[in-house]
Amino acid sequence: MLNFIICDDEKEFRGMIDKEIEKFMMNYDVNYKVYQFETYDEKFEKIAKSDLGFKVYFFDIKTTKGSGLDAARYIREELDDWNSIIVIVTAFSEYRYEALSNRLYLLDFISKFDRCKPKIKEILKIVYKNYNSREKCLNYEYNYILYKIELKNIIFIEKEQDSKRCIVYTTYGTFKAPFTLSAIYKQLDKRFLKVHKSLILNIDKIKTYDIKENEVLFVNGMSTNLISRSGRKELVEYVTNNN
């Protein structure tokens, strides 16, 4: 999922960026969400820490509480997030050199007074290309919506009862997919194991595996014991050989 996070203390300006995102994303049937913040507060930090999927930040340099550069530094250095895209959009053009020389891996520095809207449109094109090619994904269309779920965010996939569909459980929500489990398995990579005729799990998302109880505990607190005898043997071997 694409997540746009806007932080600016001017409500009208946040709304302008939101509208540009909406107009751009109308051209693509891709799941996305926009978050707006007036300052870099606890609510902002909670979203920054959350494993939502692909994130794109639009930061103002100065707000009533906090600096966009400090927020970018927090994301890069404290959260160790070097994958999210960060764009500075500000009226304080004198900070351009400081922003771009701080090794914060910023995509761009845009002045609010210099072709702001056209530049945001250009940034959105770059963002979409980056999103489209960065991470291997599970791609499918369902109810006229194109889903592009990064494999690293999938926890497990389960066959829906009395149906040919599956339910994809991710770090940021659940999604239905109109395929059999076997069909989906062909799109996945070596981090996934089919441990039951009705379950595929992501080895990278396992926190513990209780062999005696035959129960997997995932990093998000969910658990399952839907593991067949053959799946149990393969799971033990895989976990043992990859620790």
N, C-alpha and C positions, 0 to 999 in steps of 0.2 A: 504493500500500500504506500502511496505517496502522501507525505505529511508536510504541509506548509506551516511554518511557525513564524508569525509576525510579531515583533515587539517594537512598539512606537507609542509615545505618549500622546500623539495626535490621532484622535478617533477617525477623523475624516481621511487621514492618510492611510491608516490601517485599512479602512473601507475601500480606498482606491486600489491598493495592492490586492485585496481580496477579490474585487471585481475583475481585475486583470487576470488573476488566476482562474476565476470561474469562466471567463470568456475563452481563455486558452484551452482549458481542460474540456470544454464542450466539444472540442474536435477529437477527443479520445475517450473511448469507453473504458476508462481506467478508474479504479477506486482511489479516491483521495479525500483528505480532510484538511481543513484550515483551522488553526488555533490562533487566537489573537490575545496579546498581552499588552497592558499599558506600561508595565515596568518589569524588571528582571527580579521577580519576587519568588516566593516559595512555590507558587503554582507553576510558574515558568520552569523552575528547577525540576519539579516533579515530572513534567512532560519531557524535559531534556534527558532525564534519567531513564524514562520508560522505554521499553523495547517495542516501539510502535511499527518499525519498518524503516523505510527510506525517509530521511528528514532533510528539509530545505529551510534554512533560517533566513529571514530578512530582519536585520538589526539596525536600529538607529544608534548613533554614537552616544548620544546623551538622552536620558529620560529622567523623570523626577526621582527615580530610585535605580541607580546603577548605570553602567556603561556598556555599550555594545561590544567594545573591545575586551572588557573584563568577562563578559558573557562568552565571547568566542574563545578566550583563553581557558575559561572553565570547561567548555565542551571539549576542547582539544587536549588540555593537559590533565585536568582532574578526572574527567570522564573517559579520557583516552579514546575519544571518538574522532577519528581522522577520515571517516567515510562520509559523514553528513556534509551537505553543501551550505556554506555561509556566505551571505551577501550583505554588505553594508550599504544602507540607503539613508542618507543624512543631509542635513542643511549645513553641516560643519565640514566643508570641503578642505579646510586647513589640516584636517587629521588624516588626509589621504596617505601621505608618505609614512606616517607612523603606523597606520593600519596595515599597509601592504608590506612594511619592512619588519613586522613582528613575527614572521614565520608562523602565522596562524592559518595558512592555507586557505585564504579567502578567494572565492571565485571572482568577485568584483567589488568595486567601491563606486557607488552611484550617488551623484549629487541630486538633491531634490529639485534643483533649479536648472538643470542641464539635461533636457530631453529624457526626463525620468521615465515616463510611460513607455516610449519606444525601447529604452534600454531594458526595462523590466520584461517586456515582450521577448527581447533577444535572450535574456537570461533564462526565461521559461523554456525556450527552445533547447538551450544547452542542457538545462535540468532534465528535460524529458529524454534527450538522447543519452545522457549519462545514466539515467534510471533504467532505460531500455537495454543497456549493454553491460551494466556493472556486475550484476550477480545472477547466477543461474536461477531460473524461476520455474515454478509450476504455472503454465499458461493454459487458460481455457475460457470459454464463453458460456455464460449461463444466464437465462432470462434477459438476453440482449445487453449484458454487461461483460466486459472483458476483465478477467481476473489475472493478475500477475503477482503471484505470491513467492517471495524469495525463499529458497529452500532452507536457508539458515534460520528462518523464523518459524518453520514448521516444527511442532512438537511431536504430533502423531496424526495418523489418518485412519479413520475407522469406517467400516461399511455401515451404512444406515440400514436398520432393520426393515425387512420386507420391502426392500427397494434396491434398484441398481445404482443408486447414487452413493456417494461417500461424504463424510464430514471431515473437513480439514481443520485441525486445531492448531492455532498459531499463538505466538506470544502476545498478539493484540486482538484476538477474537476468533470466532469460528465461521467457516464458510462451507456451503454445500457445493459439491462438484458432480456434474452429471455423467460420471464414469464408473466403471467397475474398479475395484481395488487393483486388479491386475493391470488394467490399462494405465492407471496413474503410476504404478510402480515403474513402468517403462520410462517415465519422464524424470525419475529421481536418480540420485547418484549413490556412491558407495557409503555415505553416512546413514543410509536408510536400510532397515531390515524388515522383511515381512515375517513376523513371528507367529502369525495366525492367519487363517483364511480371511479373517475380518479385521486385521490390524497390521499397520506398518508404523514403525517408530523411528525417530531420529536419535541415533546413538549419542550425538553431541548434546542432546537435551536430557539425558539420563543423569539424575543425581545419585541414586543408589539402586541396586538390584538385590533384593532379598531372595536368595536362591531357595531357602527352606520354604518360604511362603509363596515363592514364585510371583513376586510383586515388584513392579518397576515404579519407582518414585521419580517424577520429572522435576526439573528445576523450578517450575512454576507452582509446585505443590500438588498437581494432579497425579493420579496413580492409576495403574491397571494391572490386573492379573490375567488378562486375556492373552496367554502365551501357551502355545501348543507344546507337546513333548519335544518335537523336532526343533521348534523355534527356541525352546529353552536351551537346548544344547548349543545351538548356533549363537545365541545371545551370550552365553557364558564364554564361549571361545572368542567371540568378537570383543567383548569388554575386556577380557583378560589380555588379549594380544594388543590392545590399543591403549593400555594404561601405562 
